[in-house]
């Protein structure tokens, strides 16, 4: 059975344990990169990472961009939303559908 993890600062991730996700409180991007590799090789199918933490570990995240598993999903943290997670979702939709289907009303 696959597992789901969430990585980021404690304030951003503490509530995810109540949902059955395995939280990993990490703020150092190097440590997070090592943890990401460990989780990817350890049977985790989905890994949520706060946008703030992901900003410092882009090469590690990019390593798994084309892989089937794990799915790496960026989420806003307690410090706010940078928009990077939404852009990643938009890019994935564009690749899957073949065009931009998100209409911004213009």
Secondary structure as GFF3:
##gff-version 3
##sequence-region A 1 106
A	DSSP	beta_strand	3	8	.	.	.	ID=ss1
A	DSSP	alpha_helix	10	13	.	.	.	ID=ss2
A	DSSP	three_ten_helix	14	19	.	.	.	ID=ss3
A	DSSP	beta_strand	22	25	.	.	.	ID=ss4
A	DSSP	alpha_helix	29	41	.	.	.	ID=ss5
A	DSSP	beta_strand	44	50	.	.	.	ID=ss6
A	DSSP	alpha_helix	51	54	.	.	.	ID=ss7
A	DSSP	alpha_helix	58	63	.	.	.	ID=ss8
A	DSSP	beta_strand	71	75	.	.	.	ID=ss9
A	DSSP	alpha_helix	84	97	.	.	.	ID=ss10
###
